Amino acid sequence: MKLDRRRLFAALAGAGAASAAQAGELPTAGRGFGPPAEIDAFTFGLRPNAADDQTQSLQRAIEQSASSGAVLRLPPGIYRAGGLTLAPHAAIAGVAGATRIVMTGGPSMMAATGADHVSLSGLILDGGRVPLPERRALLQFAQGRALRIFDCEIINAGGNAIALDGIEGDVSGNTIAAADAAIFSLNARGLRIGGNTIRGAGNNGILVWRSEAGDDGTLVFDNRIEDVANKAGGSGQYGNAVNVFRAGNVIVRGNRIRNAAFSAVRGNAASNLQIVGNTCTALGEVALYAEFGFQGAVIANNVIDGAALGVSVTNFNQDGRLAVVQGNLIRNLVPHRPPGTDPNDLAGVGIGVEADTAVTGNVVENAPHAGIAAGWGAYLRDVAISSNVIRRAEYGITVSVAPGAGAAVIADNMIAETRSGAIIGMEWKRPVSGDLASDGAKRYAQLSIGGNRVR
């Protein structure tokens, strides 16, 4: 028989595959040569729905499949394991809603340090409400690139559900519940957190933190975050749907946030923070916060329905400054903050700002105290308030005229149905002027007020 080149190569390929199979080798198709190969968990003696702990078998399966570049496929059923270590290129896939790993022990169910290209998908990861050590999570990852956690259910975590330290990767499309925080990222290196559903977090939803202030760039987008409690107490450290601390250049956009004990999005010392296009309802304290030592924030096009204060850009006394507050719809504010907060803090305010800030094109309705509050005591500098609509408030706009307060422009706003005045000068909490929108009202040299429509 004549053997041409095509038949020769096919024969050689077949002989190589047969030799590998006879030697019991695992497939190696996953490293740049087409789709990853898959290995069934049965190959390693794993048995779904077994009553015994299968940690050793699952650990061996993870290591051997990772070394061959193959995906470890777990069929439907329950697997009991804990304290698993994930190697570089570890990939574990299950059948969504049907493959469950239940934690039996260890500081975490799964952990990895310095492991790149780790992937988890289609798994129910059940912490069994086993209490976790402090600063540990059900899934714990550090110093890795290209981490992917997607289409998983992460439930009954006895502490944090996912903790990431120095991670670049993608956490998306998961459903998460935890006794403490759902997702806690520290010192991210390029992280996307998107399309997750977080329900019933004990203390916080998503934390994006850094050890020291600096560039972070994490994207937090299109998540649904509901029913975030404040079991640990305090005055705002807990009970937040999204908390950004020291992390610069973070974008929080398009999230649906409902029923958080404190804030929907709380930026603390987080410069160049963008909070854009979120829908936030039923918040206990300030809905959207930029506070303490930040330089730059954009808070735009958000919907806020129900909070003690809609938007707060504050702490000029600690260098918190420079913001745009634009195009937000804020309504149905309440006159009190939660227990544990400073009783002197304002409540019932739509927007509160202090320094180097433009407030424009917002709509505020039903504010028990003020639609917009500019400054606090001496802490007011270079604020422009223009083209806003304010309806049904005690005061439309309040502006600090206390000794040392700086300049503000209040122009071309529509102010309707205020009970005690459209524009009022304040010394801290005390009104000290007549209605500054009225003809013949006392003028302050540092204020420019004009073109406002009051009815």
NORBELMO-V612063 format. One line per field, one symbol per residue. ss: DSSP state (@ for helix, = for strand, . for the rest). phi: phi as a letter, one per 30 degrees, with the letter a starting at -180 (. if undefined). psi: psi as a letter, one per 20 degrees, with the letter a starting at -180 (. if undefined). Layout:
ss: ???
phi: ???
psi: ???
This chain:
ss: ....@@@@@@@@@@@@@@@@@@@..............===@@@@..........@@@@@@@@@@@@@...===...=====..==.....===.....=====......====.....===..===....=.....==============..======.=============..====..======...=====..===....============...===..=====...........=========..===..=====....====....====..=====..======...======..=====.=====..@@@..======..=====...............=====.======..============.=..=.======..============.......====..=====....=====..======...........====..==.
phi: .dcddddddddddddddddddddidddbcccibjdddbbddeecidbdiddddceddddddddddddcicddccdekcbcaaidccdeidbbbbceibcbccdcljdbdbbabicchcbbaiccccdhhddceeicbecbbbhbchdbbbhcccbhddaddbbbbicclbcbiccbbadccdbbcbhdckbcbbidccbiddbadbcbbbdbdldbidccbhccbbhccbddijckdbicdbbcbicdicccbidcbbicdccdbbcbhcdhdccbiccbbhcdbddbbbbhicbjacbbiccbbjadbdbbcbiedbidaiabbbiccbahdcdbcdejddddddbicdbbbbbhbccbicbbbicecbdbccibhddbahccbbhccbbibdbdbcbdbdejdccbcbbiccbbhcdbkdbbdbchdcdbbddddddideccddccbaidcbb
psi: pporhghghggggghgggggghikqqqljjmjlaqqrqpqhhhjjqpqjqhrpkggghghhgghhghikqpooorqappprrkqpprqjpoppaopihoppppiarhrgqqqpkoqlpppqkqoooijkppqqpjrrgpopqlqqkppoqkqporkpjcqgpppolppbpoqkqpppqhdqgpopplqjmppoqkqoppkphhqfpporqhqprpgjqpoqkqopqmormhibakihrkqgppoojoqkqpoqkqoppmpheqgpopoknqkppopkqopqmqhcpgppornkqnpqpoqkqppnnrhpfppoalhikkornqpopkqoprlqqjqrrqirpiiqqrkpgpprgplppoqkqpppmohfqgpporocimppmppoqkqpppmrgqfpqppkqpiqbqqpoqkqopqlqhjqgpppqodippjraoiiqpjqpqphipopqjqpp.
